[in-house]
């Protein structure tokens, strides 16, 4: 552009066109690093579920870090058991319902109780991505049998009449509601299953638990999916580090003939096959033209720091503090433990109330109350009210229990919580606890015992 053109006040260059774009959507060198794109949640999860599930099971069974982290999440979510309190207005009837429910045998295999079933459901949902329970009628009462995720026929996908359809074993009505599940005919204990026509089970007889990544998702995906490749790479890296440490611990020396005259062997006639022993206090005189070098494999100085960084990445992918993955508390203190546990417990609480309660706890409780009502074992005026329950997970273990109890006492005194909720968070039913306390007081009075506030006998009759 000439000088006159620049000085011309009537001539203006057009402003550059504005470009609006997300950097994350750009191509080029940086965008190519994303690799594959993630499509619909429904198709992506169905395509990946089988290989991811197999790898997740292998990682949980063989990797100590994964096992430790998953078990910690299960323990935090369920503990000794999630306490259910009937919401029926009549407290006596509510206590009757609670007592009958937790005393009932709802496990079809008879190996555990409702609390144990809850822990098994959470474990399966984390590792497999989904947990399945099918109802069975036994003497007028519903019991539930757990099935592995592959028991639901993942190959069953077809169109049905009247707008219905089946996707990966889940049958939908025309309006999108689930109306049945299609299970493989073989038993879950079969060692060599054979292909048979699937069995249709009504939706009300199936409990299907999974966390949804997005709309359109039909089956679950393992919660270990974000970390499986990293876990595999870390396993290989740790194995290589162990081999390197083993080799570096083997002290070996090599005598070389630098002049290529072949006189090194004659200088050590006592050597067996050319090997020279190294004894304490011995000074070896090497012949002229020879040299000795010792094997000292180099270990990467950053290997330990990199392993810690990788474990932090795995912990972040699992949503757990790193010390729950590797068990290392060497750098922990009260403040750091509390800061790490609070958001972790918030995530677990969100999972319990958003997934576990509506998909598992409520259906089993409601089915039990209905069975009791139909069989005449429960006399209530309002069945709908009797089917409602409040679920309170046990209070998690605290870094400083004394401070936690003081906080609970303050909350009770300030009217911010009820004694029923406080007791339920400890894993107890308040009605049962009160009966035990009353029985203790009666026994103490009968025996002439008096205990002070600290629980020690003061010796007064």
C-alpha positions in Angstrom: 0.0 0.0 0.0 1.4 3.4 -1.0 1.9 6.4 1.3 -0.8 8.3 -0.5 -3.2 5.5 0.0 -2.5 5.4 3.7 -3.1 9.2 4.0 -6.4 9.1 2.1 -9.1 9.7 4.7 -11.8 8.4 2.4 -10.3 5.0 1.9 -10.7 2.3 4.6 -9.7 -1.3 4.5 -12.4 -3.8 5.4 -12.2 -5.1 8.9 -11.0 -8.7 9.2 -13.9 -11.2 9.4 -14.7 -12.3 13.0 -14.4 -16.1 13.5 -16.3 -17.8 16.3 -15.2 -21.3 17.2 -14.6 -23.6 20.1 -10.9 -24.5 20.4 -12.0 -28.0 21.5 -13.8 -28.5 18.1 -10.9 -27.4 16.0 -8.9 -29.7 13.8 -5.2 -29.6 12.9 -2.4 -31.0 14.9 -3.9 -30.4 18.4 -7.4 -31.6 17.4 -6.0 -34.8 15.9 -4.9 -35.9 19.4 -8.5 -36.6 20.4 -8.6 -39.6 18.1 -12.0 -41.1 17.9 -15.2 -39.1 18.5 -17.8 -40.1 21.1 -21.2 -40.6 19.5 -24.6 -41.4 21.0 -24.5 -42.6 24.5 -26.7 -45.6 23.6 -24.6 -46.9 20.8 -21.3 -46.1 22.4 -22.1 -47.9 25.7 -23.6 -50.9 24.0 -20.5 -51.4 21.7 -18.0 -51.0 24.5 -19.8 -52.8 27.4 -18.6 -56.3 26.8 -14.8 -55.7 26.4 -14.8 -53.0 29.1 -16.6 -55.3 31.5 -14.1 -58.2 30.9 -11.2 -55.9 31.5 -12.7 -54.3 34.6 -13.3 -57.7 36.1 -9.7 -58.7 35.4 -8.4 -55.4 36.9 -10.6 -55.9 40.1 -9.5 -59.5 40.5 -5.7 -58.9 39.9 -4.8 -55.3 40.6 -4.4 -54.4 44.3 -4.9 -50.7 43.7 -8.2 -51.2 41.8 -9.4 -53.7 44.4 -8.6 -51.4 47.3 -10.3 -48.4 45.7 -13.5 -50.2 44.6 -13.9 -51.9 48.1 -13.4 -48.5 49.7 -16.2 -47.0 47.6 -18.5 -49.9 48.4 -17.7 -49.6 52.1 -18.4 -45.9 52.0 -21.7 -46.3 50.2 -23.1 -49.2 52.2 -21.0 -49.7 55.3 -22.5 -52.4 57.5 -25.9 -51.6 55.7 -28.1 -48.7 54.7 -30.8 -48.2 57.4 -34.4 -48.0 56.1 -37.1 -46.4 58.2 -40.7 -46.8 57.3 -42.4 -43.5 56.6 -45.9 -44.8 57.7 -47.6 -42.1 59.9 -48.4 -44.6 62.7 -45.1 -45.1 64.5 -46.0 -48.5 66.0 -47.0 -49.8 62.6 -43.8 -48.3 61.1 -41.7 -50.1 63.7 -43.5 -53.3 62.9 -42.7 -52.9 59.2 -39.1 -52.1 59.8 -38.6 -55.1 62.1 -40.3 -57.5 59.6 -38.4 -56.2 56.6 -34.9 -56.5 58.1 -35.7 -59.9 59.6 -37.0 -61.3 56.2 -34.9 -63.5 54.0 -35.0 -61.7 50.7 -31.8 -63.3 49.2 -32.8 -66.2 47.0 -29.6 -68.1 47.6 -29.8 -67.6 51.4 -26.2 -66.6 51.6 -26.7 -63.1 53.0 -29.3 -60.6 54.1 -30.7 -57.4 52.5 -27.6 -55.4 53.7 -25.3 -57.9 52.0 -27.4 -57.8 48.8 -27.0 -54.0 48.8 -23.2 -54.3 49.0 -23.2 -56.9 46.2 -25.4 -54.6 44.0 -23.0 -51.7 44.4 -19.9 -53.9 43.7 -21.5 -55.2 40.5 -22.6 -51.8 39.4 -19.1 -50.4 39.8 -17.2 -53.3 38.2 -19.6 -54.5 35.6 -21.4 -51.3 35.1 -24.8 -52.8 36.0 -26.4 -55.1 38.5 -29.3 -57.4 37.9 -31.8 -59.0 40.3 -34.7 -61.2 39.3 -37.7 -61.8 41.6 -38.8 -65.3 42.6 -41.9 -66.3 44.6 -41.2 -68.4 47.6 -44.0 -69.3 50.0 -45.9 -66.1 49.2 -42.9 -63.8 49.6 -40.6 -62.4 46.9 -37.0 -63.2 47.1 -34.4 -61.8 44.7 -31.6 -63.7 42.8 -28.6 -61.8 41.5 -27.5 -62.5 37.9 -24.4 -61.4 36.1 -24.7 -58.7 33.5 -24.1 -61.1 30.6 -27.2 -63.1 31.7 -29.3 -60.4 29.9 -29.2 -61.3 26.2 -27.1 -58.6 24.7 -27.7 -60.0 21.2 -31.4 -59.6 21.5 -32.2 -56.4 19.4 -35.2 -56.3 17.1 -38.4 -54.5 16.3 -41.7 -55.7 17.8 -45.3 -55.0 16.8 -47.3 -51.9 17.9 -44.2 -49.7 18.1 -42.4 -51.9 20.7 -38.8 -52.9 20.3 -35.9 -54.7 22.1 -32.4 -53.3 22.5 -29.7 -55.5 24.0 -32.2 -57.6 25.9 -34.3 -54.7 27.2 -37.8 -54.5 25.8 -39.5 -51.1 25.4 -43.0 -50.1 24.8 -43.9 -47.6 22.1 -43.7 -44.7 24.6 -40.2 -45.7 25.6 -41.0 -47.3 29.0 -39.4 -50.6 29.9 -41.8 -53.4 29.9 -39.6 -56.6 30.0 -36.1 -58.0 30.0 -34.8 -60.9 27.9 -32.5 -63.3 29.8 -30.5 -66.2 28.5 -31.9 -69.6 29.3 -28.8 -71.0 30.9 -28.1 -70.8 34.6 -25.6 -68.3 35.9 -23.5 -71.2 37.3 -23.2 -73.0 34.0 -19.5 -73.5 33.0 -20.3 -74.2 29.3 -23.4 -72.2 28.4 -25.1 -73.0 25.1 -27.1 -70.8 22.8 -30.9 -71.0 23.5 -33.9 -68.8 22.9 -34.0 -66.0 25.6 -36.6 -65.9 28.3 -38.9 -62.9 28.6 -39.3 -61.6 32.2 -41.7 -58.7 33.0 -40.1 -55.5 34.1 -41.7 -55.5 37.5 -39.8 -58.7 38.3 -36.4 -57.3 37.4 -34.2 -54.8 39.2 -31.7 -53.2 36.8 -29.2 -50.9 38.4 -26.8 -48.6 36.4 -25.6 -45.1 36.3 -26.6 -43.2 33.2 -23.9 -41.2 31.3 -26.6 -39.6 29.1 -30.0 -39.9 27.5 -30.6 -42.9 25.3 -28.4 -45.3 27.3 -29.9 -48.7 27.7 -27.2 -50.8 29.5 -24.6 -49.8 32.0 -20.8 -49.3 31.5 -18.2 -50.1 34.1 -17.2 -47.3 36.3 -13.6 -48.4 35.8 -13.7 -47.5 32.1 -11.8 -44.2 32.5 -8.8 -45.8 34.2 -8.5 -49.3 32.7 -5.8 -48.4 30.1 -3.9 -46.4 32.6 -4.0 -49.3 35.1 -2.7 -51.7 32.5 0.2 -49.4 31.6 1.0 -48.8 35.2 1.1 -52.6 35.8 3.6 -53.0 33.0 5.7 -50.1 34.2 5.8 -51.4 37.8 6.8 -54.8 36.5 9.6 -53.3 34.5 10.8 -51.3 37.6 10.8 -54.4 39.7 12.9 -56.3 37.2 15.3 -53.4 37.0 15.6 -53.3 40.8 16.2 -57.0 40.8 19.0 -56.7 38.2 20.6 -53.8 39.9 20.8 -55.8 43.1 22.9 -58.4 41.3 26.5 -57.2 41.7 28.5 -58.4 38.7 31.8 -57.4 37.1 33.3 -57.9 33.7 37.1 -58.1 32.9 37.9 -56.9 29.4 41.1 -57.2 27.5 41.7 -53.7 26.1 44.7 -54.7 24.1 43.1 -57.8 22.6 46.1 -59.9 23.5 44.1 -62.7 25.3 46.1 -62.5 28.5 43.3 -61.9 31.1 42.5 -65.5 31.6 46.1 -66.5 32.4 46.2 -63.9 35.1 43.5 -65.7 37.0 44.3 -69.4 37.0 41.9 -70.1 39.9 38.9 -68.8 38.0 36.4 -71.6 37.1 35.4 -71.2 33.5 36.7 -67.7 33.4 34.6 -66.5 36.4 36.4 -64.6 39.2 35.0 -64.6 42.7 34.9 -61.4 44.7 35.7 -61.9 48.3 35.8 -59.3 51.2 39.2 -57.7 51.7 40.8 -59.1 48.5 42.7 -56.8 46.2 43.0 -58.1 42.7 45.9 -57.1 40.5 44.9 -57.0 36.9 47.4 -57.8 34.2 48.5 -55.1 31.8 46.0 -54.3 29.1 42.9 -55.4 31.1 40.1 -53.5 32.7 37.1 -54.4 34.9 33.6 -52.9 34.8 30.7 -53.5 37.1 27.0 -53.8 36.0 24.9 -51.0 37.3 21.6 -50.7 35.5 20.3 -47.2 35.6 16.9 -46.7 37.3 14.9 -43.7 36.3 15.1 -41.2 39.1 11.6 -40.0 38.3 10.0 -43.5 38.4 8.6 -43.3 41.9 7.3 -39.7 41.3 5.8 -40.8 38.0 4.1 -43.8 39.6 2.6 -41.6 42.3 1.3 -39.2 39.6 -0.2 -42.1 37.7 -1.9 -43.4 40.9 -3.3 -39.9 41.3 -4.7 -40.1 37.8 -6.3 -43.5 38.6 -7.8 -42.1 41.9 -9.3 -39.1 40.0 -10.8 -41.4 37.4 -12.5 -43.4 40.2 -13.5 -40.3 42.1 -11.7 -41.4 45.3 -8.9 -39.8 47.3 -5.5 -41.2 46.4 -4.9 -42.7 49.9 -7.9 -45.0 49.3 -6.2 -46.3 46.2 -2.6 -46.8 47.4 -3.1 -46.8 51.1 -0.3 -44.3 51.6 -0.9 -41.9 54.5 2.7 -40.8 55.0 2.0 -37.3 53.8 -1.5 -37.0 55.3 -2.7 -35.0 58.2 -6.1 -34.2 59.7 -6.8 -31.2 57.4 -5.7 -33.0 54.2 -7.7 -36.2 55.1 -10.8 -34.1 55.8 -10.4 -32.0 52.6 -10.0 -35.2 50.5 -12.8 -37.2 52.2 -15.5 -34.5 52.1 -16.0 -34.3 48.3 -15.6 -38.0 48.0 -18.4 -38.6 50.5 -20.5 -36.0 48.7 -20.1 -38.1 45.5 -21.0 -41.3 47.3 -24.0 -39.7 48.9 -25.2 -38.5 45.5 -24.8 -42.0 44.1 -26.8 -43.5 47.0 -29.7 -41.2 46.7 -29.8 -40.7 42.9 -29.1 -44.3 41.9 -29.2 -46.9 44.7 -32.4 -45.7 46.4 -34.7 -45.4 43.4 -33.3 -48.3 41.5 -32.7 -50.9 44.3 -33.7 -50.0 47.8 -37.2 -48.7 47.1 -38.3 -51.5 44.7 -37.3 -54.2 47.1 -38.9 -52.5 50.1 -42.1 -51.8 48.2 -42.4 -55.3 46.9 -41.9 -56.7 50.4 -44.6 -54.4 51.9 -47.1 -55.4 49.1 -46.4 -59.1 49.7 -47.0 -58.7 53.4 -50.2 -56.8 52.8 -51.6 -59.3 50.3 -50.7 -62.2 52.5 -52.5 -60.6 55.4 -49.4 -60.3 57.6 -49.6 -56.5 57.5 -52.8 -54.7 58.4 -52.6 -51.0 57.3 -55.3 -48.6 56.2 -53.1 -47.0 53.5 -50.9 -49.3 51.5 -49.4 -46.4 49.4 -48.2 -44.8 52.6 -46.8 -48.1 53.9 -44.7 -48.5 50.8 -42.7 -45.4 51.5 -39.4 -45.5 53.4 -36.6 -43.2 54.3 -33.1 -44.4 53.7 -30.2 -43.2 55.7 -26.7 -44.6 55.0 -24.5 -45.2 58.0 -22.4 -42.4 59.3 -19.0 -42.7 57.7 -15.9 -43.2 59.9 -14.5 -39.9 61.1 -11.0 -38.8 61.3 -11.8 -37.4 64.8 -14.9 -39.3 66.2 -15.0 -37.1 69.4 -15.4 -33.9 67.3 -18.0 -35.7 65.2 -20.1 -36.7 68.2 -19.8 -33.1 69.6 -21.1 -31.8 66.3 -24.0 -34.3 66.4 -24.9 -33.2 69.9 -24.8 -29.5 68.9 -27.1 -30.3 65.9 -29.5 -32.1 68.2 -29.5 -29.2 70.7 -30.0 -26.6 68.0 -32.9 -28.6 66.4 -31.0 -29.1 63.1 -31.5 -32.8 63.1 -33.6 -35.4 64.9 -32.4 -38.2 67.1 -34.0 -40.7 64.7 -31.8 -39.4 61.9 -28.7 -39.3 64.0 -29.2 -42.9 65.2 -30.0 -44.1 61.6 -26.7 -42.5 60.4 -24.9 -44.7 62.9 -26.5 -47.8 61.3 -29.2 -48.5 63.9 -32.9 -48.4 64.0 -34.0 -45.9 66.6 -36.9 -48.1 67.8 -34.6 -51.1 68.3 -32.0 -48.9 70.0 -34.5 -47.5 72.4 -35.8 -50.9 73.3 -32.2 -52.0 74.0 -31.6 -49.0 76.2 -34.8 -49.5 78.1 -33.9 -53.2 78.7 -30.4 -52.1 79.9 -31.9 -49.6 82.3 -34.3 -52.2 83.6 -31.6 -54.8 84.1 -29.3 -52.2 85.9 -32.1 -51.4 88.3 -32.9 -55.0 89.0 -29.2 -55.7 89.8 -28.7 -52.5 91.7 -26.1 -51.1 89.2 -25.5 -47.5 88.5 -23.3 -46.2 85.7 -22.1 -42.7 85.3 -22.0 -40.7 82.0 -18.8 -42.3 81.0 -20.2 -45.8 81.3 -18.0 -46.9 84.3 -19.4 -48.4 87.4 -19.2 -45.8 90.2 -19.6 -48.5 92.9 -22.9 -47.2 94.3 -25.7 -49.7 95.0 
